[in-house]
Amino acid sequence: MIRIKPLIFLLAITALSFTPVHYRQGPVGTEFCGINNTAFKAGEKVIMKVYYSTMGAYIGAGEASFTTTLERFNGRPVYHCVGDGKSYSFFDNFFKVRDRYESYIDTASLLPYKFVRNVDEGGHKIYNNVSFNQKANTAVSTNGVFKITDCMQDVVSAVYYARNINFAKYKKDDKIPFDMFLDDEIYHLYIRYIGKETIKTRYGKFKAIKIKPLLLKGTIFEGGEKMNAWFSDDPNHLLLRVESPISVGKVVIDMMGYTNLRYPLTSLNNVR
């Protein structure tokens, strides 16, 4: 079981911080097996901040930056997507986090070729370097060779892939399944589409697309579909907010800065 701390939660899903669930509805290929990138471009940078909220007060716990550059990997053009997360100095006294996640994503299919996880969480360090062979359905990690399913995603590539989903073709409560490889295991996940609404974040007020991932009991988060995430309702599909109740209070993750978006952020109604 993956024990997701607040900062890891931000990096790992950040679109969603998908927590593993064993679920399947139809073939994975319906949405996550090849899609054109129309949502982001090389040079994009997004800043997310993590807040712990209790009794109406928001306490800053940490932040993460997500950057995208255009590079070449084994002679092929890729998006090199990097998420760097850290806890603030005050929270370092309780649980110091220094995390880095990297994914090398094919520009044509948005499927990953390579994933690197290098994290230090409260002194517990994890390093895993994974190479994917999507045609042969294998993943070679720091710890061995593993058989994988079709159209495998990693925790970073799934976020950028999800931003390209055409939510307009889904109805309220529809589930969008996909598979993720993390910690040398395959997880069958899904996103539940909730609909559109206006949301006020600590950055501003947005027209947004709302989704829910399913959470397992046994982490710091409550089980069930109590986590919510919102994307901007414009062509960027930028992750705006993720929030979830925890054992005491709740965690709120807000987008607080961006540069080099592919399109104007037209979903923004006002600034702070």
C-alpha positions as CSV (number, residue, x, y, z in Angstrom):
1,M,0.0,0.0,0.0
2,I,1.3,3.5,-0.8
3,R,1.4,5.8,2.2
4,I,0.9,9.2,0.7
5,K,2.1,12.2,2.8
6,P,0.7,15.6,2.0
7,L,3.6,16.6,-0.2
8,I,3.8,13.3,-2.0
9,F,0.1,13.6,-2.5
10,L,0.7,16.8,-4.4
11,L,3.4,15.3,-6.6
12,A,1.6,12.1,-7.3
13,I,-1.3,13.2,-8.9
14,T,-1.2,16.0,-8.9
15,A,-3.7,16.0,-11.1
16,L,-4.9,14.0,-8.9
17,S,-2.7,12.2,-6.6
18,F,-4.3,9.0,-7.7
19,T,-4.3,6.5,-4.9
20,P,-4.3,2.9,-6.1
21,V,-7.5,1.0,-6.4
22,H,-8.1,-2.3,-8.1
23,Y,-10.8,-1.5,-10.6
24,R,-11.6,-2.1,-14.2
25,Q,-14.4,-0.8,-16.5
26,G,-13.8,-1.7,-20.1
27,P,-10.5,-1.7,-21.9
28,V,-7.8,0.9,-20.9
29,G,-7.4,1.8,-24.5
30,T,-10.7,3.7,-24.7
31,E,-8.9,6.9,-23.6
32,F,-5.3,6.4,-22.4
33,C,-3.8,4.7,-25.4
34,G,-2.7,7.5,-27.7
35,I,-3.9,11.0,-27.8
36,N,-2.8,14.3,-29.4
37,N,-1.4,16.8,-27.0
38,T,-3.4,20.0,-27.3
39,A,-3.2,21.2,-23.7
40,F,0.4,22.1,-22.8
41,K,3.7,23.1,-24.5
42,A,7.4,22.9,-23.7
43,G,8.5,25.7,-21.4
44,E,5.4,25.5,-19.2
45,K,6.0,26.0,-15.5
46,V,3.3,25.7,-12.8
47,I,3.7,26.3,-9.0
48,M,1.4,24.5,-6.6
49,K,1.2,25.2,-2.9
50,V,0.1,22.8,-0.2
51,Y,-2.0,24.0,2.7
52,Y,-3.2,22.3,5.9
53,S,-6.6,23.6,6.7
54,T,-8.3,23.3,10.1
55,M,-10.9,25.4,11.9
56,G,-11.1,27.7,8.9
57,A,-7.3,28.6,9.0
58,Y,-4.9,27.7,6.1
59,I,-1.4,26.9,7.1
60,G,1.2,26.7,4.3
61,A,3.0,23.3,4.5
62,G,5.0,23.2,1.3
63,E,5.1,23.7,-2.5
64,A,6.0,22.0,-5.7
65,S,7.0,23.2,-9.2
66,F,6.2,21.4,-12.4
67,T,8.2,22.1,-15.5
68,T,8.1,20.8,-19.1
69,T,11.0,20.9,-21.6
70,L,11.4,19.4,-25.1
71,E,14.3,17.0,-25.3
72,R,15.4,13.8,-27.1
73,F,15.4,10.4,-25.6
74,N,17.0,7.5,-27.6
75,G,16.7,9.7,-30.7
76,R,13.0,10.5,-30.2
77,P,11.4,13.8,-29.2
78,V,10.0,13.7,-25.7
79,Y,8.5,16.0,-23.1
80,H,10.7,15.9,-20.0
81,C,8.3,16.7,-17.2
82,V,9.7,17.3,-13.7
83,G,7.9,17.7,-10.4
84,D,10.0,19.0,-7.5
85,G,8.4,19.2,-4.1
86,K,9.5,20.3,-0.6
87,S,8.1,21.1,2.8
88,Y,8.5,24.5,4.3
89,S,11.2,25.0,7.0
90,F,8.6,25.0,9.8
91,F,7.2,21.6,8.7
92,D,10.7,20.3,8.2
93,N,10.8,20.0,12.0
94,F,8.0,17.5,11.9
95,F,8.3,15.8,8.6
96,K,10.9,17.0,6.1
97,V,10.1,16.3,2.4
98,R,12.4,16.7,-0.6
99,D,10.8,14.9,-3.6
100,R,11.6,14.8,-7.3
101,Y,9.6,13.0,-9.9
102,E,10.6,12.9,-13.6
103,S,8.9,11.5,-16.7
104,Y,10.1,11.3,-20.3
105,I,7.0,11.3,-22.4
106,D,6.6,10.5,-26.1
107,T,5.4,13.7,-27.9
108,A,3.2,11.7,-30.3
109,S,1.4,9.2,-27.9
110,L,2.0,10.9,-24.5
111,L,3.1,7.5,-23.2
112,P,6.2,7.4,-21.0
113,Y,9.6,6.0,-21.9
114,K,11.3,6.6,-18.6
115,F,10.2,7.5,-15.0
116,V,12.5,8.5,-12.2
117,R,11.4,8.7,-8.5
118,N,13.9,10.2,-6.1
119,V,12.4,11.1,-2.8
120,D,13.4,11.8,0.8
121,E,10.4,11.8,3.2
122,G,11.2,12.1,6.8
123,G,14.6,10.5,6.2
124,H,13.1,7.6,4.3
125,K,14.7,7.6,0.9
126,I,13.4,5.9,-2.3
127,Y,15.1,5.9,-5.6
128,N,13.6,4.0,-8.6
129,N,14.6,4.4,-12.3
130,V,12.1,2.8,-14.7
131,S,12.4,2.3,-18.4
132,F,9.2,1.3,-20.3
133,N,8.9,-0.7,-23.4
134,Q,5.3,-0.1,-24.4
135,K,5.5,-2.4,-27.4
136,A,6.9,-5.4,-25.5
137,N,4.8,-4.6,-22.3
138,T,7.8,-4.6,-20.0
139,A,9.2,-2.2,-17.4
140,V,12.8,-2.4,-16.3
141,S,13.2,-0.7,-12.9
142,T,16.1,-0.4,-10.4
143,N,14.8,-3.6,-8.8
144,G,14.1,-5.9,-11.8
145,V,12.0,-6.6,-14.9
146,F,8.3,-6.5,-14.7
147,K,5.4,-7.3,-17.1
148,I,3.1,-4.4,-17.7
149,T,-0.3,-3.9,-19.4
150,D,-1.0,-1.9,-22.5
151,C,-0.6,1.9,-22.5
152,M,1.1,2.1,-19.1
153,Q,1.3,5.4,-17.4
154,D,3.5,6.6,-14.6
155,V,2.5,9.1,-11.9
156,V,3.7,12.2,-13.8
157,S,2.7,11.2,-17.3
158,A,-0.8,10.4,-16.1
159,V,-1.2,14.0,-15.0
160,Y,-0.2,15.5,-18.4
161,Y,-2.2,12.9,-20.2
162,A,-5.3,13.6,-18.2
163,R,-5.1,17.3,-19.1
164,N,-5.7,16.2,-22.7
165,I,-8.9,14.2,-22.0
166,N,-11.9,15.5,-23.9
167,F,-14.3,15.7,-20.9
168,A,-17.1,17.1,-23.1
169,K,-17.8,13.6,-24.4
170,Y,-18.5,12.3,-20.8
171,K,-21.6,12.4,-18.7
172,K,-21.7,13.1,-15.0
173,D,-20.4,10.1,-13.0
174,D,-18.7,8.5,-16.0
175,K,-15.5,6.7,-15.0
176,I,-12.3,6.9,-17.2
177,P,-10.0,4.0,-16.4
178,F,-6.2,3.7,-16.8
179,D,-3.2,1.7,-15.5
180,M,-0.3,3.1,-13.6
181,F,3.1,1.6,-12.7
182,L,4.5,2.7,-9.4
183,D,6.8,1.0,-6.8
184,D,7.1,-1.9,-9.2
185,E,3.4,-2.6,-9.2
186,I,0.5,-2.1,-11.6
187,Y,-2.5,-0.2,-10.3
188,H,-5.8,-0.1,-12.1
189,L,-7.2,3.4,-11.5
190,Y,-10.0,5.6,-12.7
191,I,-11.1,9.2,-12.8
192,R,-14.8,10.0,-12.2
193,Y,-16.1,13.0,-14.1
194,I,-18.4,15.1,-11.9
195,G,-19.2,18.1,-14.2
196,K,-18.5,21.8,-14.5
197,E,-18.7,24.5,-11.8
198,T,-17.2,27.8,-10.7
199,I,-14.6,27.5,-8.0
200,K,-12.8,30.1,-5.8
201,T,-9.2,29.2,-5.0
202,R,-6.5,31.2,-3.2
203,Y,-5.4,32.4,-6.6
204,G,-8.8,33.5,-8.0
205,K,-12.2,32.4,-9.3
206,F,-12.3,30.0,-12.1
207,K,-14.7,28.2,-14.4
208,A,-13.6,24.6,-13.8
209,I,-14.0,20.9,-14.6
210,K,-14.5,18.8,-11.5
211,I,-13.3,15.2,-11.1
212,K,-13.0,12.6,-8.3
213,P,-10.4,9.8,-7.8
214,L,-11.2,6.9,-5.5
215,L,-9.1,6.7,-2.3
216,L,-8.3,3.6,-0.2
217,K,-8.7,3.5,3.5
218,G,-5.5,3.1,5.5
219,T,-3.7,6.2,4.3
220,I,-3.9,9.6,6.0
221,F,-6.9,10.2,3.7
222,E,-10.4,8.9,4.3
223,G,-11.6,6.1,2.1
224,G,-14.1,6.5,-0.7
225,E,-14.6,9.3,-3.2
226,K,-14.0,12.2,-0.8
227,M,-11.1,13.8,-2.7
228,N,-12.0,16.5,-5.3
229,A,-9.8,18.0,-8.1
230,W,-10.6,20.8,-10.5
231,F,-9.1,21.6,-13.9
232,S,-9.4,24.9,-15.7
233,D,-12.3,24.9,-18.1
234,D,-10.3,26.2,-21.0
235,P,-8.0,24.5,-23.5
236,N,-5.1,24.3,-21.0
237,H,-7.0,22.0,-18.6
238,L,-4.6,23.3,-15.9
239,L,-4.9,21.7,-12.5
240,L,-6.3,24.4,-10.2
241,R,-7.1,22.8,-6.9
242,V,-7.0,19.4,-5.1
243,E,-8.6,18.9,-1.7
244,S,-9.2,16.0,0.6
245,P,-10.2,15.5,4.2
246,I,-7.6,13.8,6.4
247,S,-7.7,12.4,9.9
248,V,-7.7,15.9,11.3
249,G,-8.7,18.8,9.0
250,K,-8.1,18.7,5.3
251,V,-5.3,19.2,2.7
252,V,-5.8,21.8,0.1
253,I,-3.4,22.2,-2.9
254,D,-3.8,25.3,-5.0
255,M,-2.2,26.5,-8.2
256,M,-0.5,29.7,-7.3
257,G,1.6,30.6,-10.3
258,Y,2.3,29.8,-13.9
259,T,4.4,30.8,-17.0
260,N,4.3,29.8,-20.7
261,L,0.9,28.2,-20.8
262,R,-0.1,27.1,-24.3
263,Y,-3.3,29.3,-24.3
264,P,-4.6,32.3,-22.3
265,L,-6.1,31.2,-19.0
266,T,-9.6,32.3,-20.1
267,S,-11.3,30.4,-17.2
268,L,-9.9,32.9,-14.7
269,N,-12.7,35.4,-13.8
270,N,-10.7,37.5,-11.3
271,V,-7.2,37.6,-9.8
272,R,-7.0,37.0,-6.1
